[in-house]
Amino acid sequence: MADDGSIEHGHTSLEIAARLSGGPRVNYLRDWVYGGIDGAVTTFSIVAGVVGADLSARIVLILGAANLLADGFSMAAGNYSATKAELDDYERVRQMEERHIRLAPEGEREEIRQLFQAKGFEGADLERAVEVITSSTNHWVDMMMSEEHGMPAINRSPILAGLATFAAFFVCGLVPLLPFVAGATADVTLSIFMTALVFFAIGSLKSRWSMAGWWWSGVETLSIGLAAATVAYAAGVLLKSIV
């Protein structure tokens, strides 16, 4: 992304106060991209594998629909569990730090002192910084969580993360099946084209949150998706010759 000299938000006192008052914004981009790519890849892999094995369009629809529901739910459940595990681990470490502050406050204060020393604080400035941070247990624990454990506050909802994954998986995974739903014969050409558009669209969309250009991000995601589809098609052809 080129630097055109523009800035993304205002910096007046009122604008800053309004922006910071809401706290960090929760982002479910990862869940959408993860679910979308996997949905398109796995469903198209089924299409490519079945067509490569020279099976009927009806088989494509049956296996594709089963994949949309079963694999989509599985991914959503897995993402829910993983996100909840992150939250549980964060809470466990936070409670540990609160207990340490209560039982060994001087040792925890020394940890804060050394953290600030590593940032270049010294003398009276160092002691003042330690005093300010340790005057509030919440601020004290927050700093230990981020600086000692590398665990910034996590506000992501496990339920919303799972739903985002399932929705993206279902919507993007449905695309490779649409030609067969419309009554097309087991010709994978149209399905390839539509799935390629999905891969490119996902990549282009995620470039909004990265430094890469939209076209490069789209081509990168497209390449990954088509590579997976090629493997699936080759597997179908191979199995056809063996079975």
C-alpha positions in Angstrom: 0.0 0.0 0.0 1.5 3.3 -1.1 2.0 6.1 1.4 0.0 9.0 0.0 0.5 11.2 3.0 -3.1 10.8 4.2 -4.0 9.7 7.7 -6.8 7.3 8.7 -8.4 9.3 11.6 -8.5 12.7 13.2 -6.2 13.8 16.0 -8.0 16.6 17.8 -8.6 16.1 21.5 -12.3 15.4 21.0 -11.7 13.0 18.1 -9.0 11.1 20.1 -11.3 10.9 23.2 -14.2 9.6 21.2 -12.1 7.0 19.5 -10.4 5.7 22.7 -13.5 5.7 24.8 -14.9 2.7 22.9 -11.8 0.6 23.5 -10.1 -1.7 20.9 -12.2 -2.8 18.0 -12.9 -6.5 17.8 -12.0 -7.9 14.4 -13.3 -11.2 13.0 -11.4 -11.0 9.7 -9.3 -14.0 10.5 -12.4 -16.1 11.0 -14.0 -15.0 7.7 -10.9 -15.5 5.7 -10.2 -18.9 7.3 -13.7 -20.1 6.8 -14.1 -18.7 3.3 -10.9 -20.1 1.9 -11.4 -23.5 3.5 -15.0 -23.7 2.4 -14.2 -22.9 -1.2 -11.1 -25.2 -1.2 -12.7 -28.3 0.4 -16.0 -28.1 -1.6 -14.2 -27.5 -4.9 -11.8 -30.3 -4.0 -14.8 -32.6 -3.7 -16.1 -31.3 -7.1 -12.7 -31.8 -8.7 -12.1 -35.2 -7.2 -15.5 -36.5 -8.1 -15.3 -35.1 -11.7 -11.8 -36.4 -11.9 -13.1 -39.9 -11.0 -15.7 -39.5 -13.7 -18.7 -39.7 -11.4 -22.1 -38.1 -11.8 -23.3 -34.6 -11.0 -25.7 -36.1 -8.5 -22.7 -37.4 -6.5 -21.1 -34.0 -6.6 -24.2 -32.4 -5.1 -24.6 -35.1 -2.4 -21.0 -35.0 -1.3 -20.7 -31.2 -1.6 -23.8 -30.6 0.5 -22.6 -33.0 3.1 -19.3 -31.2 3.2 -21.0 -27.8 3.6 -22.9 -28.8 6.6 -20.6 -31.3 8.3 -17.2 -29.8 7.7 -18.6 -26.3 8.1 -20.0 -27.1 11.5 -16.8 -28.9 12.4 -14.7 -25.9 11.6 -17.0 -23.6 13.4 -16.9 -25.8 16.5 -13.1 -26.0 16.3 -12.8 -22.2 16.0 -15.2 -21.7 18.9 -13.2 -24.1 21.1 -9.8 -22.6 20.1 -11.0 -19.0 20.8 -12.5 -20.1 24.1 -9.2 -21.8 25.0 -7.4 -18.5 24.4 -9.8 -16.6 26.6 -9.5 -19.3 29.3 -5.8 -19.2 29.2 -5.7 -15.4 29.4 -8.0 -15.5 32.4 -5.8 -18.1 34.1 -2.6 -16.1 33.7 -4.4 -12.9 34.8 -5.6 -14.5 38.0 -2.1 -15.9 38.6 -0.6 -12.3 38.3 -3.3 -10.9 40.6 -2.4 -13.6 43.2 1.3 -12.8 42.8 0.7 -9.1 43.4 -1.3 -10.0 46.5 1.3 -12.4 47.9 4.6 -11.0 46.7 4.0 -7.3 45.8 7.7 -6.3 46.1 8.8 -9.0 43.7 6.1 -8.0 41.2 7.0 -4.3 41.6 10.6 -5.2 40.8 9.4 -6.9 37.6 7.7 -3.6 36.6 10.9 -1.7 37.4 13.0 -3.9 35.2 10.5 -3.7 32.4 10.7 0.1 32.5 14.5 -0.1 32.7 14.5 -2.1 29.5 12.5 0.8 27.9 15.2 3.3 28.9 13.7 4.7 32.1 16.2 5.5 34.9 16.5 7.5 38.1 13.5 9.5 39.4 11.6 8.9 36.1 11.9 5.2 36.6 10.7 5.3 40.1 7.8 7.6 39.2 6.7 5.3 36.4 6.8 2.3 38.7 4.8 4.2 41.3 2.1 5.2 38.8 1.7 1.8 37.3 1.6 -0.1 40.6 -0.9 2.3 42.1 -3.6 0.6 40.2 -3.9 -3.2 40.3 -5.7 -3.3 37.0 -3.0 -1.3 35.2 -0.4 -3.3 37.0 -1.8 -6.6 35.8 -2.5 -5.3 32.3 1.2 -4.4 32.0 2.4 -7.7 33.2 0.0 -9.5 30.9 1.3 -7.7 27.8 4.9 -7.1 28.7 5.8 -10.2 30.6 3.5 -12.8 29.0 2.9 -11.2 25.6 -0.8 -11.6 26.0 -2.8 -8.5 25.1 -6.4 -8.3 26.2 -8.7 -10.6 24.1 -12.2 -9.4 23.5 -13.2 -11.8 20.7 -16.4 -13.8 21.3 -16.0 -17.5 20.7 -19.6 -17.7 19.5 -19.2 -14.9 17.0 -15.9 -16.4 15.9 -17.5 -19.7 15.2 -20.5 -18.2 13.5 -18.3 -16.1 11.2 -16.3 -19.2 10.3 -19.4 -21.2 9.5 -21.1 -18.4 7.5 -18.0 -17.8 5.4 -17.5 -21.5 4.9 -21.0 -22.1 3.8 -21.3 -19.0 1.4 -17.9 -19.5 -0.3 -18.2 -23.3 -0.2 -21.6 -23.1 -2.0 -20.1 -21.4 -5.1 -18.4 -24.5 -6.6 -21.7 -26.4 -6.4 -23.9 -23.7 -8.1 -23.3 -24.9 -11.7 -24.5 -28.4 -10.6 -27.4 -27.0 -8.6 -28.5 -25.2 -11.8 -28.6 -28.5 -13.6 -25.3 -28.4 -15.4 -23.7 -31.6 -16.3 -20.5 -32.8 -14.5 -18.4 -30.3 -16.3 -15.9 -28.7 -13.9 -15.0 -25.8 -16.1 -17.6 -23.4 -14.9 -17.1 -24.5 -11.3 -13.3 -23.8 -11.7 -14.0 -20.3 -13.0 -16.5 -19.4 -10.2 -14.3 -20.8 -7.5 -11.3 -18.9 -8.9 -13.4 -15.7 -8.6 -14.1 -16.5 -5.0 -10.5 -17.1 -4.1 -9.5 -13.8 -5.8 -12.3 -11.9 -4.1 -11.3 -13.2 -0.7 -7.7 -12.3 -1.3 -8.6 -8.8 -2.6 -10.9 -8.2 0.4 -8.3 -9.2 3.0 -5.8 -6.7 1.4 -7.8 -4.0 3.0 -6.2 -5.0 6.3 -2.7 -5.6 5.0 0.1 -3.7 3.2 -0.2 -5.8 0.0 -2.0 -4.5 -3.1 -5.5 -5.9 -3.7 -4.5 -7.5 -6.9 -1.4 -9.2 -5.4 -3.3 -10.4 -2.4 -6.0 -11.8 -4.7 -3.5 -13.6 -6.9 -1.8 -15.1 -3.9 -5.0 -16.5 -2.4 -6.1 -17.7 -5.9 -2.8 -19.5 -6.3 -3.2 -21.3 -2.9 -6.7 -22.3 -3.7 -6.0 -23.6 -7.2 -3.0 -25.6 -5.9 -5.3 -27.4 -3.4 -7.9 -28.0 -6.1 -5.3 -29.4 -8.5 -4.1 -31.9 -5.9 -7.7 -33.0 -5.4 -8.4 -33.4 -9.1 -5.2 -35.4 -9.6 -6.2 -37.6 -6.6 -9.6 -38.3 -8.3 -8.0 -39.2 -11.6 -5.5 -41.5 -9.8 -8.2 -43.2 -7.8 -10.2 -43.7 -11.0 -7.3 -45.6 -12.6 -6.7 -47.7 -9.5 -10.3 -48.6 -8.4 
